[in-house]
Amino acid sequence: MSRLKSTLSGMGLGVLGTMISAGLDFALDYTSPSTMLAKFFDSHNKKKNGGNVI
């Protein structure tokens, strides 16, 4: 996403590039099944929400 951000920044639309880049990153992370599975298992292990899946 940095190419999109740098292109928009070069056109004088740096804030818009940052918002679009963050939005796309969020959408792609949210739709990733592995991310959702890792968050599920992380919330159900001994040390809840500790960041470790194991």
PDB file of N, CA, C and O in Angstrom:
ATOM      1  N   MET A   1       0.804  -1.190   0.000  1.00  0.00           N
ATOM      2  CA  MET A   1       0.000   0.000   0.000  1.00  0.00           C
ATOM      3  C   MET A   1       0.853   1.262   0.000  1.00  0.00           C
ATOM      4  O   MET A   1       0.329   2.359  -0.191  1.00  0.00           O
ATOM      5  N   SER A   2       2.146   1.125   0.209  1.00  0.00           N
ATOM      6  CA  SER A   2       2.979   2.318   0.277  1.00  0.00           C
ATOM      7  C   SER A   2       3.096   3.006  -1.084  1.00  0.00           C
ATOM      8  O   SER A   2       3.296   4.219  -1.144  1.00  0.00           O
ATOM      9  N   ARG A   3       2.975   2.257  -2.164  1.00  0.00           N
ATOM     10  CA  ARG A   3       3.039   2.884  -3.485  1.00  0.00           C
ATOM     11  C   ARG A   3       1.824   3.777  -3.711  1.00  0.00           C
ATOM     12  O   ARG A   3       1.953   4.879  -4.245  1.00  0.00           O
ATOM     13  N   LEU A   4       0.651   3.308  -3.309  1.00  0.00           N
ATOM     14  CA  LEU A   4      -0.559   4.115  -3.408  1.00  0.00           C
ATOM     15  C   LEU A   4      -0.438   5.356  -2.550  1.00  0.00           C
ATOM     16  O   LEU A   4      -0.780   6.458  -2.979  1.00  0.00           O
ATOM     17  N   LYS A   5       0.049   5.171  -1.343  1.00  0.00           N
ATOM     18  CA  LYS A   5       0.202   6.291  -0.411  1.00  0.00           C
ATOM     19  C   LYS A   5       1.201   7.317  -0.949  1.00  0.00           C
ATOM     20  O   LYS A   5       0.954   8.520  -0.875  1.00  0.00           O
ATOM     21  N   SER A   6       2.315   6.851  -1.484  1.00  0.00           N
ATOM     22  CA  SER A   6       3.319   7.788  -2.001  1.00  0.00           C
ATOM     23  C   SER A   6       2.838   8.491  -3.262  1.00  0.00           C
ATOM     24  O   SER A   6       3.164   9.659  -3.477  1.00  0.00           O
ATOM     25  N   THR A   7       2.066   7.800  -4.100  1.00  0.00           N
ATOM     26  CA  THR A   7       1.528   8.420  -5.312  1.00  0.00           C
ATOM     27  C   THR A   7       0.545   9.524  -4.960  1.00  0.00           C
ATOM     28  O   THR A   7       0.607  10.616  -5.525  1.00  0.00           O
ATOM     29  N   LEU A   8      -0.360   9.249  -4.032  1.00  0.00           N
ATOM     30  CA  LEU A   8      -1.320  10.268  -3.618  1.00  0.00           C
ATOM     31  C   LEU A   8      -0.634  11.414  -2.893  1.00  0.00           C
ATOM     32  O   LEU A   8      -1.054  12.566  -3.005  1.00  0.00           O
ATOM     33  N   SER A   9       0.415  11.104  -2.154  1.00  0.00           N
ATOM     34  CA  SER A   9       1.166  12.153  -1.467  1.00  0.00           C
ATOM     35  C   SER A   9       1.847  13.071  -2.479  1.00  0.00           C
ATOM     36  O   SER A   9       1.914  14.285  -2.284  1.00  0.00           O
ATOM     37  N   GLY A  10       2.347  12.481  -3.557  1.00  0.00           N
ATOM     38  CA  GLY A  10       2.979  13.273  -4.605  1.00  0.00           C
ATOM     39  C   GLY A  10       1.995  14.189  -5.315  1.00  0.00           C
ATOM     40  O   GLY A  10       2.386  15.219  -5.865  1.00  0.00           O
ATOM     41  N   MET A  11       0.720  13.817  -5.306  1.00  0.00           N
ATOM     42  CA  MET A  11      -0.313  14.644  -5.921  1.00  0.00           C
ATOM     43  C   MET A  11      -0.883  15.657  -4.932  1.00  0.00           C
ATOM     44  O   MET A  11      -1.799  16.409  -5.264  1.00  0.00           O
ATOM     45  N   GLY A  12      -0.334  15.674  -3.704  1.00  0.00           N
ATOM     46  CA  GLY A  12      -0.810  16.611  -2.703  1.00  0.00           C
ATOM     47  C   GLY A  12      -1.977  16.079  -1.885  1.00  0.00           C
ATOM     48  O   GLY A  12      -2.663  16.847  -1.210  1.00  0.00           O
ATOM     49  N   LEU A  13      -2.205  14.793  -1.938  1.00  0.00           N
ATOM     50  CA  LEU A  13      -3.316  14.176  -1.216  1.00  0.00           C
ATOM     51  C   LEU A  13      -2.789  13.185  -0.176  1.00  0.00           C
ATOM     52  O   LEU A  13      -3.236  12.039  -0.122  1.00  0.00           O
ATOM     53  N   GLY A  14      -1.840  13.629   0.643  1.00  0.00           N
ATOM     54  CA  GLY A  14      -1.186  12.742   1.609  1.00  0.00           C
ATOM     55  C   GLY A  14      -2.130  12.180   2.644  1.00  0.00           C
ATOM     56  O   GLY A  14      -2.045  11.000   2.982  1.00  0.00           O
ATOM     57  N   VAL A  15      -3.037  13.009   3.159  1.00  0.00           N
ATOM     58  CA  VAL A  15      -3.965  12.548   4.194  1.00  0.00           C
ATOM     59  C   VAL A  15      -4.931  11.520   3.611  1.00  0.00           C
ATOM     60  O   VAL A  15      -5.239  10.515   4.253  1.00  0.00           O
ATOM     61  N   LEU A  16      -5.405  11.773   2.399  1.00  0.00           N
ATOM     62  CA  LEU A  16      -6.299  10.829   1.739  1.00  0.00           C
ATOM     63  C   LEU A  16      -5.592   9.501   1.497  1.00  0.00           C
ATOM     64  O   LEU A  16      -6.191   8.439   1.671  1.00  0.00           O
ATOM     65  N   GLY A  17      -4.343   9.551   1.102  1.00  0.00           N
ATOM     66  CA  GLY A  17      -3.566   8.332   0.886  1.00  0.00           C
ATOM     67  C   GLY A  17      -3.400   7.533   2.157  1.00  0.00           C
ATOM     68  O   GLY A  17      -3.471   6.304   2.137  1.00  0.00           O
ATOM     69  N   THR A  18      -3.180   8.219   3.261  1.00  0.00           N
ATOM     70  CA  THR A  18      -3.045   7.548   4.554  1.00  0.00           C
ATOM     71  C   THR A  18      -4.352   6.867   4.948  1.00  0.00           C
ATOM     72  O   THR A  18      -4.350   5.727   5.413  1.00  0.00           O
ATOM     73  N   MET A  19      -5.466   7.571   4.760  1.00  0.00           N
ATOM     74  CA  MET A  19      -6.765   7.002   5.125  1.00  0.00           C
ATOM     75  C   MET A  19      -7.126   5.813   4.245  1.00  0.00           C
ATOM     76  O   MET A  19      -7.622   4.803   4.744  1.00  0.00           O
ATOM     77  N   ILE A  20      -6.883   5.920   2.941  1.00  0.00           N
ATOM     78  CA  ILE A  20      -7.190   4.816   2.025  1.00  0.00           C
ATOM     79  C   ILE A  20      -6.301   3.615   2.336  1.00  0.00           C
ATOM     80  O   ILE A  20      -6.773   2.479   2.350  1.00  0.00           O
ATOM     81  N   SER A  21      -5.027   3.862   2.584  1.00  0.00           N
ATOM     82  CA  SER A  21      -4.097   2.785   2.892  1.00  0.00           C
ATOM     83  C   SER A  21      -4.496   2.071   4.186  1.00  0.00           C
ATOM     84  O   SER A  21      -4.475   0.842   4.250  1.00  0.00           O
ATOM     85  N   ALA A  22      -4.855   2.833   5.204  1.00  0.00           N
ATOM     86  CA  ALA A  22      -5.273   2.232   6.475  1.00  0.00           C
ATOM     87  C   ALA A  22      -6.578   1.454   6.300  1.00  0.00           C
ATOM     88  O   ALA A  22      -6.737   0.372   6.867  1.00  0.00           O
ATOM     89  N   GLY A  23      -7.497   1.993   5.529  1.00  0.00           N
ATOM     90  CA  GLY A  23      -8.770   1.314   5.295  1.00  0.00           C
ATOM     91  C   GLY A  23      -8.593   0.001   4.549  1.00  0.00           C
ATOM     92  O   GLY A  23      -9.224  -1.001   4.888  1.00  0.00           O
ATOM     93  N   LEU A  24      -7.738   0.004   3.538  1.00  0.00           N
ATOM     94  CA  LEU A  24      -7.489  -1.229   2.790  1.00  0.00           C
ATOM     95  C   LEU A  24      -6.765  -2.264   3.646  1.00  0.00           C
ATOM     96  O   LEU A  24      -7.073  -3.454   3.571  1.00  0.00           O
ATOM     97  N   ASP A  25      -5.810  -1.824   4.456  1.00  0.00           N
ATOM     98  CA  ASP A  25      -5.115  -2.748   5.347  1.00  0.00           C
ATOM     99  C   ASP A  25      -6.091  -3.382   6.335  1.00  0.00           C
ATOM    100  O   ASP A  25      -6.032  -4.586   6.587  1.00  0.00           O
ATOM    101  N   PHE A  26      -6.990  -2.570   6.893  1.00  0.00           N
ATOM    102  CA  PHE A  26      -7.985  -3.085   7.831  1.00  0.00           C
ATOM    103  C   PHE A  26      -8.905  -4.090   7.147  1.00  0.00           C
ATOM    104  O   PHE A  26      -9.183  -5.155   7.699  1.00  0.00           O
ATOM    105  N   ALA A  27      -9.376  -3.758   5.955  1.00  0.00           N
ATOM    106  CA  ALA A  27     -10.302  -4.643   5.246  1.00  0.00           C
ATOM    107  C   ALA A  27      -9.635  -5.969   4.884  1.00  0.00           C
ATOM    108  O   ALA A  27     -10.255  -7.025   5.006  1.00  0.00           O
ATOM    109  N   LEU A  28      -8.397  -5.924   4.448  1.00  0.00           N
ATOM    110  CA  LEU A  28      -7.699  -7.157   4.081  1.00  0.00           C
ATOM    111  C   LEU A  28      -7.369  -7.998   5.307  1.00  0.00           C
ATOM    112  O   LEU A  28      -7.423  -9.226   5.244  1.00  0.00           O
ATOM    113  N   ASP A  29      -7.026  -7.354   6.424  1.00  0.00           N
ATOM    114  CA  ASP A  29      -6.770  -8.097   7.653  1.00  0.00           C
ATOM    115  C   ASP A  29      -8.051  -8.708   8.197  1.00  0.00           C
ATOM    116  O   ASP A  29      -8.030  -9.817   8.730  1.00  0.00           O
ATOM    117  N   TYR A  30      -9.154  -8.006   8.071  1.00  0.00           N
ATOM    118  CA  TYR A  30     -10.426  -8.484   8.609  1.00  0.00           C
ATOM    119  C   TYR A  30     -10.952  -9.680   7.830  1.00  0.00           C
ATOM    120  O   TYR A  30     -11.590 -10.565   8.400  1.00  0.00           O
ATOM    121  N   THR A  31     -10.686  -9.708   6.533  1.00  0.00           N
ATOM    122  CA  THR A  31     -11.198 -10.804   5.709  1.00  0.00           C
ATOM    123  C   THR A  31     -10.269 -12.006   5.677  1.00  0.00           C
ATOM    124  O   THR A  31     -10.599 -13.021   5.064  1.00  0.00           O
ATOM    125  N   SER A  32      -9.115 -11.911   6.325  1.00  0.00           N
ATOM    126  CA  SER A  32      -8.175 -13.025   6.340  1.00  0.00           C
ATOM    127  C   SER A  32      -8.628 -14.073   7.358  1.00  0.00           C
ATOM    128  O   SER A  32      -8.715 -13.769   8.548  1.00  0.00           O
ATOM    129  N   PRO A  33      -8.915 -15.287   6.921  1.00  0.00           N
ATOM    130  CA  PRO A  33      -9.375 -16.309   7.866  1.00  0.00           C
ATOM    131  C   PRO A  33      -8.330 -16.666   8.914  1.00  0.00           C
ATOM    132  O   PRO A  33      -8.681 -16.974  10.052  1.00  0.00           O
ATOM    133  N   SER A  34      -7.056 -16.630   8.549  1.00  0.00           N
ATOM    134  CA  SER A  34      -6.024 -16.998   9.514  1.00  0.00           C
ATOM    135  C   SER A  34      -5.937 -15.985  10.652  1.00  0.00           C
ATOM    136  O   SER A  34      -5.678 -16.363  11.795  1.00  0.00           O
ATOM    137  N   THR A  35      -6.149 -14.712  10.357  1.00  0.00           N
ATOM    138  CA  THR A  35      -6.138 -13.694  11.403  1.00  0.00           C
ATOM    139  C   THR A  35      -7.286 -13.905  12.371  1.00  0.00           C
ATOM    140  O   THR A  35      -7.106 -13.802  13.585  1.00  0.00           O
ATOM    141  N   MET A  36      -8.455 -14.196  11.846  1.00  0.00           N
ATOM    142  CA  MET A  36      -9.615 -14.408  12.706  1.00  0.00           C
ATOM    143  C   MET A  36      -9.440 -15.671  13.554  1.00  0.00           C
ATOM    144  O   MET A  36      -9.816 -15.677  14.726  1.00  0.00           O
ATOM    145  N   LEU A  37      -8.877 -16.739  12.983  1.00  0.00           N
ATOM    146  CA  LEU A  37      -8.629 -17.954  13.754  1.00  0.00           C
ATOM    147  C   LEU A  37      -7.606 -17.709  14.855  1.00  0.00           C
ATOM    148  O   LEU A  37      -7.783 -18.180  15.979  1.00  0.00           O
ATOM    149  N   ALA A  38      -6.551 -16.983  14.550  1.00  0.00           N
ATOM    150  CA  ALA A  38      -5.531 -16.690  15.557  1.00  0.00           C
ATOM    151  C   ALA A  38      -6.121 -15.871  16.702  1.00  0.00           C
ATOM    152  O   ALA A  38      -5.815 -16.133  17.865  1.00  0.00           O
ATOM    153  N   LYS A  39      -6.954 -14.891  16.393  1.00  0.00           N
ATOM    154  CA  LYS A  39      -7.584 -14.094  17.447  1.00  0.00           C
ATOM    155  C   LYS A  39      -8.524 -14.949  18.288  1.00  0.00           C
ATOM    156  O   LYS A  39      -8.606 -14.765  19.502  1.00  0.00           O
ATOM    157  N   PHE A  40      -9.236 -15.884  17.657  1.00  0.00           N
ATOM    158  CA  PHE A  40     -10.140 -16.769  18.391  1.00  0.00           C
ATOM    159  C   PHE A  40      -9.367 -17.646  19.359  1.00  0.00           C
ATOM    160  O   PHE A  40      -9.707 -17.727  20.540  1.00  0.00           O
ATOM    161  N   PHE A  41      -8.310 -18.313  18.853  1.00  0.00           N
ATOM    162  CA  PHE A  41      -7.533 -19.197  19.711  1.00  0.00           C
ATOM    163  C   PHE A  41      -6.802 -18.410  20.799  1.00  0.00           C
ATOM    164  O   PHE A  41      -6.648 -18.897  21.919  1.00  0.00           O
ATOM    165  N   ASP A  42      -6.358 -17.211  20.477  1.00  0.00           N
ATOM    166  CA  ASP A  42      -5.677 -16.382  21.463  1.00  0.00           C
ATOM    167  C   ASP A  42      -6.612 -15.991  22.596  1.00  0.00           C
ATOM    168  O   ASP A  42      -6.176 -15.871  23.741  1.00  0.00           O
ATOM    169  N   SER A  43      -7.878 -15.793  22.299  1.00  0.00           N
ATOM    170  CA  SER A  43      -8.816 -15.401  23.345  1.00  0.00           C
ATOM    171  C   SER A  43      -9.274 -16.592  24.189  1.00  0.00           C
ATOM    172  O   SER A  43      -9.921 -16.402  25.219  1.00  0.00           O
ATOM    173  N   HIS A  44      -8.946 -17.825  23.764  1.00  0.00           N
ATOM    174  CA  HIS A  44      -9.387 -19.009  24.499  1.00  0.00           C
ATOM    175  C   HIS A  44      -8.244 -19.825  25.101  1.00  0.00           C
ATOM    176  O   HIS A  44      -8.491 -20.930  25.583  1.00  0.00           O
ATOM    177  N   ASN A  45      -7.022 -19.337  25.095  1.00  0.00           N
ATOM    178  CA  ASN A  45      -5.940 -20.095  25.708  1.00  0.00           C
ATOM    179  C   ASN A  45      -5.713 -19.638  27.150  1.00  0.00           C
ATOM    180  O   ASN A  45      -6.439 -18.773  27.640  1.00  0.00           O
ATOM    181  N   LYS A  46      -4.722 -20.203  27.835  1.00  0.00           N
ATOM    182  CA  LYS A  46      -4.522 -19.921  29.262  1.00  0.00           C
ATOM    183  C   LYS A  46      -4.317 -18.444  29.532  1.00  0.00           C
ATOM    184  O   LYS A  46      -4.954 -17.881  30.422  1.00  0.00           O
ATOM    185  N   LYS A  47      -3.434 -17.809  28.772  1.00  0.00           N
ATOM    186  CA  LYS A  47      -3.173 -16.382  28.949  1.00  0.00           C
ATOM    187  C   LYS A  47      -3.984 -15.631  27.896  1.00  0.00           C
ATOM    188  O   LYS A  47      -3.504 -15.398  26.787  1.00  0.00           O
ATOM    189  N   LYS A  48      -5.196 -15.258  28.239  1.00  0.00           N
ATOM    190  CA  LYS A  48      -6.123 -14.670  27.282  1.00  0.00           C
ATOM    191  C   LYS A  48      -5.594 -13.353  26.717  1.00  0.00           C
ATOM    192  O   LYS A  48      -5.104 -12.486  27.440  1.00  0.00           O
ATOM    193  N   ASN A  49      -5.714 -13.245  25.393  1.00  0.00           N
ATOM    194  CA  ASN A  49      -5.304 -12.054  24.647  1.00  0.00           C
ATOM    195  C   ASN A  49      -3.868 -11.638  24.934  1.00  0.00           C
ATOM    196  O   ASN A  49      -3.555 -10.449  25.011  1.00  0.00           O
ATOM    197  N   GLY A  50      -3.003 -12.631  25.091  1.00  0.00           N
ATOM    198  CA  GLY A  50      -1.597 -12.349  25.363  1.00  0.00           C
ATOM    199  C   GLY A  50      -0.768 -12.210  24.106  1.00  0.00           C
ATOM    200  O   GLY A  50       0.405 -11.843  24.179  1.00  0.00           O
ATOM    201  N   GLY A  51      -1.347 -12.494  22.960  1.00  0.00           N
ATOM    202  CA  GLY A  51      -0.622 -12.370  21.714  1.00  0.00           C
ATOM    203  C   GLY A  51       0.011 -13.665  21.235  1.00  0.00           C
ATOM    204  O   GLY A  51       0.507 -13.737  20.110  1.00  0.00           O
ATOM    205  N   ASN A  52      -0.001 -14.686  22.076  1.00  0.00           N
ATOM    206  CA  ASN A  52       0.559 -15.994  21.689  1.00  0.00           C
ATOM    207  C   ASN A  52      -0.568 -16.941  21.388  1.00  0.00           C
ATOM    208  O   ASN A  52      -1.500 -17.071  22.182  1.00  0.00           O
ATOM    209  N   VAL A  53      -0.503 -17.606  20.252  1.00  0.00           N
ATOM    210  CA  VAL A  53      -1.550 -18.529  19.855  1.00  0.00           C
ATOM    211  C   VAL A  53      -1.335 -19.884  20.499  1.00  0.00           C
ATOM    212  O   VAL A  53      -2.297 -20.615  20.735  1.00  0.00           O
ATOM    213  N   ILE A  54      -0.100 -20.230  20.786  1.00  0.00           N
ATOM    214  CA  ILE A  54       0.223 -21.555  21.348  1.00  0.00           C
ATOM    215  C   ILE A  54      -0.138 -21.603  22.809  1.00  0.00           C
ATOM    216  O   ILE A  54       0.056 -22.629  23.460  1.00  0.00           O
TER     217      ILE A  54
END
